[in-house]
C-alpha cells in the first residue's frame, strides 16, 4: 500500500531501507508489530513490557488438553495473541498508520488529547517530569493531519515509581488507541536522553516539579505549558 512519506529503518542497509520492499505500509506495520518500539525503550520500561507480555501469554494459554491443541501450538498462539494485543492496545499502531497515503486526522483532536493528558499528568503529585518534543515541542498546537504527539515521561525513583509510571504509560496508550490518536510515548529512566536531542529542537514542558528539566535544557528553546 502506498505511503505518504519515507519511514527510516536504521537497522537495514541504506539501499534496502529506501527501496519499495521496505517503504510500504505492510512492511512498516509488520516491523512495528515485531519490534513494538522496544529498541527505543530504556531498562525500566522494557522490563515491564516484557513482564506484561509474559503475563498475558500465561493468561491466554489454553487449558492443557482442551480443544485438542498441542502444548507448543497453544503456547505459540498465546504468545502471538499477547504480542498482537500489546501492538494494538499498548503500542504505536496509529503512529505507524500515519505513513499511509490515506491517513488524515484532525489536528484539533490531537490538541484536545494533549490538553487532557497534560491536565492528567499535572494532577499526579508523584510524577515529576513530563514533556513533548517534535511538532508540539514549540507549544504552538498541532501540525498537519499527519502529525503525532511525541510525549516523554521520566520515571521517579523506586519500585513504586516504576510500577506507577508503567501503568500510566499503558493507560495513556490505551486512551490514545481508542481515540485514534498517534501517540509516540516513552518513559525515560533519567534525563540522560536529553543530550541526544537536537540543540534546535524545542521542548514543551508539561510537568517539571523540581526544575530538573529546565536546568538540563539550558541554552535550548523551552516552552512551558
N, C-alpha and C positions, 0 to 999 in steps of 0.2 A: 504494500500500500504506500502511496506517495507521502513524502514528508515535506514539511514546510521549511525546515532549517536543518543543517547537519548536526548530528549527535557525536560528541567526542567519545572515542574509545581508546583511552591512553594505553591499555594493555596490548592492543593489536598493532601489528606493523602499520606504518602510516598509509601505505598504498591500499591495504585491505580495509583499514578504518574509513577511508574516503570512498571506497567502492560501493556500487549498488548492493553488493552482497551484505554489507553491514548497514548501509544507510536506507533502511526500510523499517516500517513500523513493527512488523512481525519480529524482526531481529531485536529491535530496541526493547520491546516488551519481554521477549524471551530472555535476553541478557539480564534485564532488571528482575525478572522472576527468579532467575538463578541466584544473582548476587544480592538483590534487595537492599542496595545501599550499604552493605556491611563493610565494604572497603573504606568507606568514609567514617565508620563508627570507631570511637575510642573504646578503651577496655571496659569501662563501667556500663556503657550502653550495649556493647557487643555481648558481654557476659549475660545480661538479662535477656537479650534477644535469643541467644542460643538456648538458655534455660526455658524460655517460654515456648520455643518450638519443640523442645524435647517433651515438655509437659503436655502440649497439645497432641503430640504424636501418641503419647501413652494413653491419653483420654480417648483418642479415636481408634485405638487398636480394637479389632473385633474380638469378641469372646472366643477363646480357643475352641476350635471345632465347630463354631457357628457358621452356618451357611456354606459349609464345605470349603472355606477359604484356608489355604495353607498358610502356615505361620510367616514364611518370608514374604508371600504375596500380601498378606494382611498388614505386615509392617511397612512394606513399600507403599501401599495405598494410604495408610495412616500418615506416613511422612509426607507424601505428595499433597494430601489434603491440608495438613498443617502448614506446609510451606506456602501453599496457594492462599490459604486464609491470611497468613501473615503478609503476603504480597498485596492482597486486596484491601484488607482492613487495617493493616499496620505498616503500610509501605508507601510507595510513590507511584501508584497507578495513574493518577491524574497528571502528575508531573511528566510521566512518560508520554501520555496521550497528547500533551501539548505539541509534540513533534508532528502529529498527524495534520495533513493539509486541511482536513475538515474541522479541526478544533477551533472553537470560539467560546470564550467565557467573558461575561460582562465584568469589566474591571471593578465596577462598583460593588459587586458581590464579594470580591476579594478584599476590598477596603472594609466592608462591613464585617467580614470574618476576622480580619486582623484587629479591628477595633474591639470586637467582643473578646477576642483572645487576649489582647493587651489588658483589658479590664480584669479578666480572669486571673492572669498571671500576677498582676499588681496586688491582687487581693490575697495572695498566698504569702504569709509572713516568712515562711521557711525558704522560699525561692529568692535568691539574692540577685541573680543576673539573668537577663534575657534581652536579646537584641535581634535586629533584622539587618541583613546585608542585601546586595543585589538591587533590583529596581525599586524596592521600598526602603532601602537604606537612606535615601535622601529625604525621606519623610514627606514626599510630595504626592502620595497616593499611588494608585495603580498605574502601571504602564499600559501596554496594549492588551488585546484579547488573548494573547499567548503568554502573558507574564505569569509568574508564580510568586509565592511567598517564601523567602529564604529566612527561616526562623531558627535561632540557636538558643539553647538554654545551657546554663552551667550548673553542674552537679554541686550541691552543698556537700560538705564532708560527712562521713559516717554512713553506717548501714541504713539508717532512716532516710537520709538524703538520697542514697542510691535507689531505694525502693520507691520513695515518693516521686522522684523525678522520672523514673522509668514508667511508672503507672501514668504519670501526667503526659509523657510522650505518646504512650499508647492511646490515651483518651483523646488527645488533640488530633492524632492521625485518624482515629475513628470518626470524629466530628468532621474532619476535612473530607473523608471519603464519602460520607452520606450527604455532604453539602456540595460535592463535585468541585472542591477547591484544590488546586495544585499546591500542596504544602510540602516544601523541601525542608524537613525538620531533623535536627540532630541535637544530641546532648554532648557537651564537652566536659572532659574530666577537670580541666583547668583552663587558664587563659592563654596557654602556650600557642594554640592555633591562630590567635590574633596576629602573630608575627608573620603568618603566611598570607594575610590579606594584602591586596594591592594598596599602596600608600594613598592612591587617589580614589579608593573605594569608600563611599560614605557609609556610616554605620548609624542605624536608628536604635537608640537605647530605649527599650520598653521598661526595663527594671534594672536599677543599679544602686542597691540599697547601701552599699558600703563605699561607693565611689571607685571601686577597683577597675571597672571598665573604662571610666573616664581617664584614670591615670595611665592605664595600659595603652590608650589610644591618643595620647598627647601628640600633637602635630598632625593629626588626621581630622578629616571632616566628621564631626559628631553632631547628630541631631537628637534632641530629647523628645520623647513622646509627649 
